[in-house]
Amino acid sequence: MDFGSLAFLIVALPVLAFVLTLAFGNRLPNGGGHIPIVAIAMSFIISVLIFLQIYPNHGTVEQSAHWFSVLNVGIFIDPLAIVMLMMVTFVSLLIHIYALGYMSHDPGQTRYFAETALFTAAMLGVVLADNILQFFIAWELVGLCSYLLIGFWFRKPSAAAAAKKAFLTTRVGDVLFLAGIVILYFNMYTHVLPVVGGHETVYLLQFKTIFENLTLIPTDQLTIITLLFFGGAVGKSGQFPLHVWLPDAMEGPTTVSALIHAATMVTAGVYLVARTFPMFIAAPESLIIVALVGGFTALFASTMGLVMNDIKRVLAFSTISQLGYMMMGLGVGAIIGAEAVGFAMFHLINHAFFKACLFLCAGSVIHAVGTNDLREMGGLFGKMKITATTMLISSLALAGIGIPVSIGAIKLGTSGFVSKDAIILEGAYSYFAHGGVYGSLIFFFGVAAALLTSIYTFRLWFMAFTGKPRQERHAHEAPSTMTGPLIILATLALVFGALTFSPFIHYLETTYENEFFEEIDPNGYIHGLAERAGYHIPEHPIVHLDLAHDTLIMMLPVIAGLLGLAISWAIYHKRMFSVASIGNMRNPLFRILAKRYYQHEIFIELISLKFTYGVLALTSEFSDRKIVDGTIDAISSFFIGGAEVLKKIQTGVVQNYATATVLGVALIALVLSWGVI
């Protein structure tokens, strides 16, 4: 059986679940939550069956139907898409199962499950799209669903404000993305259609058509297009400076936070860059910007995670930081080629497992103690052993704890260590060896962020689970519907990366080296594009760098992770140093970090309220009083003045009217006589 023919059901089933849950959920147990669970489980099964069908020969699934003019609607599944489909459906399924227990007492659970089903469907639509316009439509639906879910408790002012902030901030990136699509269409219509158009219908925005004809588009135009695409990714994936919405997105239910931060929305931007990677590598400057912004974001967000006391906000800043690593991993593709897609997506998949687990563990803790504040927790290990253990495993993965050795194809370390180690060493260090000053900066960003990540991660764990309880609430372990998904995710966070590194990277490399791309350039499609753009890409970057002899370099990520663990253990568990002496607002550095570098004051109060609104007030004052009012006054003065003149003619004397009538008739007769002559 050709399972590829069932691909449309991967999206259609969650959409159907959305409709059924919304219509009948109020009459069913758990608000109809079992409907999206069944639908997403079936989508996961179909995704796995398609994977098993295309995996051995690196095949693809391509389906397309004409829409109108030179546009189409279609499905495209290749190695990149299929691993994303399996991750989204699997992690979303576990989060939905967990939500049965977490949302069991919420009166809006029917609306919740309907919206999460649509959210999952929208993300799957992004992954399955075979053209950039269809991709953008699903992308916008993801943004809409995030708005609805972040503001799920809309009667809470902070939740409503966070939803609006997320929606408006991501719209900035979406406008850039749309502008990139418009410029791409113009270039495809101008440069590609005259060459490939003819009797056969050509779909100009289809990924296949774009990739086949990249060499026909001017390089400077590709640079503009890819930077605009990256602008969209910056908004969705929380990169600096459009990251400000993501910490405030914690106002929704914790399961929403897990869904947004692990399986859906924020990964969409990374997937966009990976999906259009050939366009980026053919542009001379774009990938440098991607790597620099990603590396800076990884470090920048880590510094703020050090001082947050809200357990969910710590994890939110860790998400921003890890997304920065993924972008950095894609950016180093300027040096290592298609391997960058494998490294970035491998970290994306691993991050989905341990970040979903961390958020769901945080949900269990909040559910048990009734507060988000780490300062009111402590001593929870004895009362919540499953939650504490699974959160510890996921924390080890987030901090990248491992040993830089391999036993055959198996690497010793948590999933986060394996994928982050690949990005820092085989990616950023490759850039450092070949990329001059940019490479050294990117490598520094990666190592420094790894140290800070380890510190704030274990700070969270020690503050929550060790020491003496700092409040009187009686904590308890979560029910099995909540702990079951935690155990599964923690297991994957521990072993998935170690067991699958080599086959995963090799499989993802074939995304742009399969039969379709061999038809375009038998000598290597990505290499051909890179050579055209002036990049130098070694054929075998790992062998070329010979990292086996650079012991210190290989140990840097390990040292960073263990040093961060030791610092947190000494400060927050053993209390060797006084936290109060440095962790107060009198400390200038702490105050800057606690205030998040005054981003709210800069973006909201300075730029939005004072500058933007001030300029608008001045311009509106001028335009309103001088232009609008002036125009209306001039028109009214003209007619009033004219009326005054006409009023003087109306004397009321009959003889004057008779004289005017006779003169008028005489004038008409004279004109008519001239016309006859």
N, C-alpha and C positions, 0 to 999 in steps of 0.2 A: 504493500500500500504506500502511496505517495503521501507522507504526512505533511509535506509542504503545502498541499492543497487545503489543509486545515488551519493554515497560519492566521487567516483572518479572524478565527475564533479566539485567538489569544487576546485580542482587543474587544471583540464583540461580546464575549461572555461577561467580563466585568461591567461593560456598558449595560447589558441586560440585567445584571445584578443591581446596578444603580436604580434602574427603572422599577424593578420588582420590590426592592427594599423600600424605596420611597412610597410606592403605592400600597404595599401590604405590611410593611414592617411593624406598624403600631399594633397589628393584630397577632403578631407572632412573638414567641419567646425571645428574649435578648434583643428586642427591637429589630428582629429579622437579620441579626448579625451572621447567622449561619449561611445566608444566601451568598454574600460576597466571598465567604470562606470557601464554599463549594466551587464557585465560579473561578476564583483565583487558583485553587488547587487544580482544576481542569486546565487552566491556562499554563500552569507549571508543567503538568504532564505532557501537554502538546509540545511545549518548548523542549523538553527533554527528548521526546521522540524525534523531533526535527533535528536536534543536535546529534543523536545517535545515527541518524540517516546521513547527515552531511559531514560528520567528523572524519571518517577514515580518509576521504579523498579531498578534504577542504572545499567541499562543494558550496553552492549557494542556492537560495530560493528566490526566484524573481517572478513577480506577478504585476501586470500593469494594465490599466484601462484608460482609454481616452477620456479626458474631462472636457476641455474646450480649447480651441486654438492650438497653441503649442504646449499645453499643459496636460498633465496626467495625474491619476491617482494610482498608487501602487504599493507593493510590499517588497522589501529587499532584505534578505537575511544572509549574512556572511559570518565568518568567525567572530568579528567584532560585535555584531548584533545579537548573535545567539547566546554568547556568554552574558550579555547584558539582560537579555530576556529571562534567562534562567535565574539570574540574581534578583531582578526586580520581583518576579512572581514568587520566588521562594521566600525572600525576606519579608515581602508584603504579606504573604500567607501567615508566617509566624507572628507578625505584629497584629494581624487581625484576630488570630487565635488568642493571643495575650489580651487583646482588648475586650474579649468576652467577659473576662473577670474584672479588668480595670474599669470598664465603663458600665458595669452591671447595675449600678445605682444611679446612673445619670439619666435624667428625664429626657434628654435629647439624643439617646443612643440610636434611634432610627435614623435621624438626620446625620449623625456621625458616620454610621456604616454606609449610608448611601453616598455621602461625600467622599469617603475613603475609597470606595469602589470606583467612583468616577476618577478620582485622583490617580489610582493605579492604572486605569484604562488610558488616561491621558499620557502617562509616562510610557506605557507600552506603545502607544501611538507614535510617540517621538522616536522610539527605537526602531519600529517597523517601517517608518516612512522611507520611500525610495526616491523622494525629491525634496528639495529644500523648502518649497512652499508648503507642502503637506506637513513637513517637519515643523515649520513655524506655526501652523494652525494648532497642532497638538501641543506645541511649546506654550502657546498662549492659554490653552485650556489648563495646563499644569499650573500656570500662574493664577488663574481664576480659582482653581480648587485650593491652592495654598492660602489664598485670601480668605476663603470660606472656612478653612480648618483652623488657621491661626486665630481667627476671630470667632471660633466656635462658641465660646462663652461671651457672646456679643454684648450681654448686659453689663459685663465688667469693663469699665472705661479703658483700662490698660490693654485689654485684649483687642478691643475695637481699634485703639490707636495703633497697636502693633500690626494688625492686619492691614490697615491703611498704609502704614510705613513700608511694609513688605511689598504691597501692590505697587505703590508709587515708585519706590526705589528700583524694583526690577523692571518697571516700565521704561526707565531711562536706558537700561541695557537693551530692552526689546526694540526701542526705536532705532538704536544703532544697528541691531541685527536686521531689522526690516530695511533700513537704508542700504545695508550691504547686499541684501537680496535684490533690491531695485537696481543697484549698480551692476550686479552680476547679470541680471536679465538683460540690461542694456548692452553689456559687452557680448553676451551670448548671441543676442539678436543682431548686433553689428558685425562681429568678427567670426562667429561660428555658423550661424544660419546660412549665409551666402556660400559657405564651403560645403557643408554637409546637407543642407536643405535641398529638396528636389521633389521627386514624386513620393518618396517615403516620408511618413510623418516623423518629425524630430521633436522630442520633448526637451525643451531647452533647459529646464530647471531640474531634470532628473540627474541624480548623482552619476549614473553611468555616462550620460552625455557630457556632463561637465568634466569628469575625469578623463574621458577619451580625447577631449579637445582643449586641455589646459594650455598647451603650447601655442594655441591661436590667440590667447588673451594676453595683452601686454602686461609685463611684469609689474609695472607701477600700478596698474589697475588691480591686479591680484593682491598687491600689498594693501591697498585701500580696502578692498573687499574683506580680506582676512582679518584686518585690524577691527573692522566694524563687526564682523562675526565674533571676534574675541570680546568686543564690548558687550555683546549679548551674553556671552559666557561669564563675563565678569559680574554681571547683574545676577544671573541665576545661581552661579556657583560661589557667590560671596567673596570675590576677590577685591582687594583694595583698589579703589576707594568705595565701591558699592557693596561692601560687606556689612554696612551698619544695620541692615534690616534683620540679619540672621540671629544675633543674640536676643533681640526682642521677640522673635518668633516663638520663644519659649512660653508665651502666654497661653498657647493652646494646650490641650491635653498632652501628656507625656508621650502617648502612643503616636500622636501627630508629629511631635518632635522627632521621634524615632523614624517615622515614615519619611519625613522631609529630609532629615540629615543622613539617612542611611541608604534608602532604596530609591527615592524619587528625586524630586525637584533639584537639589543641589548637585546631583550627579549629571543632570542634563547638560550643564555647561561644559563639563569635562568631555561628555560624549559628543557634543557638537564639534569641539576641536579635534577629537579623535576621528569622527566621521568624515570631516572635511580635511583630514591631515594632508592629502596630496596637494590641496590648494595652499596650505600653509608652507609646506616644504618647497613649493615652487615660488614663494614670495621671499624676497631677500632679507627683509627685516622682521617679519611677523613673529617667527619663532623665538628670536632674541627677546622681543617684548614679552612673549608668553612666559619664557623661562625666568626673566627678571621679575615680572609682576608676581608670578607664582612663588618664587623663592622669598621675595620680600613679604608677601602675605603670610607665608608659613611662619616666618620669624615674628612679624608684627603681631599676629593674633596670639602667638604663644606668650608674649610678654604680658598681655592682658589677662590671659588665663591664670597667671600666677596669683592674682589677688582677688578673684571673684569668690564670693561666699555662697551664691546660689548654685546648687549642685548642677542644675540644668544649664546655667550660663557657662560654667566651666567647660562642660561638654560641647556647648555651642561654639566657644572659641577654639576648642580642639578641632571641631569640624572645619572651621575656616582655615586653620593651619594645615590640616591634612589635605584639604582641597588645593591649597597652595602647593603641597608636595606633588599632587597629581598634575597640576598645570606645569610645574617645573619639570616633571618627568616627560611631558609632551614637548616642552620647549627644547630640551636637549636633543630632540630628534634632528636638529640642525647638524649634529655631530654623529649620532649613532643610527640615524635613519629609522626604518620601520620598527626596530626594536623598542623605540620610545613608546609606541602605542601599546605594546605588550606590557612594559613596565608600569605605565600610568594606569592602564585598565586592571592590571593585577592588583595594584594598591587600591584601586576603587572597589574591587570585589572584596578584598580582605577587609577594607575599611567598613564596608557595608555590614559584615558579620560582627566585628567587634564594636562598632559604634551603635548598631541596633541593640546589641546586648547591653552596652553601657547605659543607654537611655532607658531601656526596659528595666534594668536593675535600679536606676534612679527612680523610675516610676514605682517600683516595689517599695523602695525606702520611703518615698513621699507618702505612699499609700499607708505605710505602717506607722510613721511618726507624725504625719500631718503637717510637715514643714519642708521647705526647700533649702533652708539655711543650714549650711554645714556647721556653723557655730553652735547650733542647738542639737546636734547629733552626737555621736560618739558611743563606743561600747556596743555596737549593734551586731558584732560578729557572733556572739553567743546566742543571740535571738534569731538571727537570719543567716544561718550558715550557708544555705544554697545560694542566696542572693550575694552574700559576701564573697564566696568562692568564685562564682561565675564572674562577678565584677572584678575580682583580682586577676583572673585569667585574661579578661578583656583589657584590663589596665596594662598588663604585661605586653599585650599585643600593641596597644596604642603607643606605649613608651618604646616599643621596638627592642625588647629584651631578647637576646639570643647569643649564639656562638657562631663566629664566622668560619665554620667548617662544614663539610658535607660528607655524608656516608653514601656513596654512590650518587644517585640523583636526588637524595633526600637531604635537605638543609636542616641544621639543628637550630631551631628558634621558633618563636611564635610567628603567626602569619604576618603581623605588622612588621616584625623585624625583617623577614625575608623580602617583602616588597619594598619597604623603605630603604633597606640596605642596597637593593638593586638600583633605586633611583639616585641615592647619594653617591655610591661608588661607581657603578657601571654607567651611570648617566651623568651626574653633576661632575664627578672627577674626570670623566672623559672630556667634558666641556672644559674643565680646568686645564687639562693637558693640551687641548687643541684650541681653546677659545679665548686665550689672552685674558684681559682684565675682566671681561664679562664672566668668563668661566670661573675665575677665582672668587668673584663676588657670589655667584650662584652656589658654589661649593660651600662657602662660609655660611650662607643663609641656611643651607640644608643641615649642616652639623650643629650650628647654634640652636636652631629650632628643635633639633632632636634632644638636646640637653634640657631646654626649658619645658618641652613636652613631658619628659620624664618627671621633672620636678612637680608640675601642677597636677599631673595624673595621680601620682602617689600621695600628694598632699590631700587630694580629694578622698582617696581610699583610707588613709590613716585617720583623717578627721572624722569620717563617717563610721568606721568599723572598729577602731581601736580606742584605748583609753577608757575613761569613765563616762557613763551617760551624762549628758549635760541638760537633760530635761526629764520630766516626770512621766512622759507618755509611755504606755506599755506596748512596745513594738512586738510584732509577730511576723512569722514567715508568710509569704504570699501563697494563695491556693495553687494547686497543680496546673491549672490552665495558664497561670502566669509563670511558674517556675519551669515548666516543660520547655517552652521556647527558649528560656535563658540557658538551659543546659545544652540544647542543640547548638545555639549560636556560640556559646563559649567553647564548645568542642571544635567547631569550625575555626574559631579565632585562634585556637591553639595549634591545630594540625593541618589545616587546609593549605596554607602557604608552603609549608615544608614538603608536603607530599606532591604538590602539583606545579611547582615553580617551572621546571624545565619544559614539561609538555605544554603548560599554559602559554609561556612566552613564545615557544616555537609555533604553537597554533595561531596565536594572535599576530605573529609576524606575517603569516600567510594571508592576512586580510588584504594586503596590497601586493601580494605576489602570487595570487591564484591564477587560474586559467584565463579569466577575464582580463587581468592586467598583463599577463604574458602576451596576449594578442596585441596589446597596445605597444609594449616594449619588451621583446624577448630577453634583452640583456639586463633587465631589472628596472621596473617602472619607477620606483621611488628614487633609485640612484640616478636615473636619467633626468628626472625633474630637478634633483638637487644639483647635478652638474650644470644644468641650464641656468640655475639661480646662482651658481658660483660657490656652492658649499663643498667642503671636503668631507666625505663620509667614508671612513675606513670600512673595508669589507667585513672584518671581524674585530670590532672594537674591543671586546673583552680580551681576546688573545693578544691583540696589538698592544694593549696597555700592560699586560703581564702583571696583574695585580697580586699574583701569588708571592712576588718578591717585595711588595710594598706593605710589609707587616703593619707598620704604624698607620698607614692610610686605611687598611682593612679594619683595624681595630677602633678607629675613631668613632663610628656609630655605636659600637659596643660600649666604649668608654663613656660616651655621652649618656647612654641609657642607664648604665650602672651608677655613674656619678650622680645623676639626677635622683635615682632611687635612694642612694646613700644620703644625699642632702635632705630629702623629704623625711627619711627615717629618723635622722638626727634631730630635725627641727620639730616635726609634728607627732612623732611617736615617742622618742626618748626625751624630748623637750630639753635638749642640750643648749639651745639658744632661746632667748626670750622673743617670742613672736610679737608681743605687744610693743616691744621697744622699736621695732622697725615697721610693723604693720599698723601704722596709725596715720592719720591725715596730716600730722605735723611733719612727717617725712616727705620731702618734695618729690622723690622718685615714686614712692607709694601713692601719693596723691595724684600724680600724672597717670599712673596705671589704673588706679581706681576710677578716675574720671574718664578713662578710655581715651587718653590723649586729648581730652576736651573736644571729642568729635561732635557731641551733641551741640555744644556751644558754637562750634565752627559751622557745622552744616545747617543746624536749625536756626539758632539765634542770630548768627552773623550773616551767613549767606542767604538763608531763606527769608527770615523776618526783617532784618535790617537792610541788607543790600537789595535782594530781589523785590521785596514788598516796598521798600523805600523808593527804588527806581520806578516801580509801577505806580506808586502814589504820585510821584513827581510828574511822570509822563501822562498819567490819567488826569492830573490837575490841569496840565497844559492842554492836552487834547480835548478834555471836557469843556474847559472854559473858553479856550481860544478857537479851537477848530469846530467842535460840535455846537456849542452855544453860539459862537460867532457866526457860523453858517446859518443857523436857525434865525438869529437876530437879523442878519442881512436879508434873508428871504422875507421875513415879516416886515422889515423896514421898506423893502421894495414895493410890496403890495399895499402897505398902509399909505406910503407916499403917493403911489398911483391912484389910490382911492381918493386921496385928498384933492388931486388934480381933477379927477372926473367929477367930484362933488361940486366943484365950482361951476361946471357947465350946467348943472341942474338948477336953473334960476327960478323956475315956476312961471315964467312969462310966456304966454301962448304965442305972441308975435315972434319971439326968438326961435321957438320950436318950428313955426311955419317957415321962417326964413331959412333955417337949417335944412328943412325938408326940401324946399324949392332948389336950394343950391346943390343938395345931394342928387336930386333927380337930374338937374342940368349937367352935373359932372358925369353921371352915368351915361346920359345921352351922348355927351361929347366923346366919351371913351368908345362907346359902341359905334359912333359914326366914323371914328378913326380906324376902327377895326374893319368896317365895311370897305372903306377906301383902300 
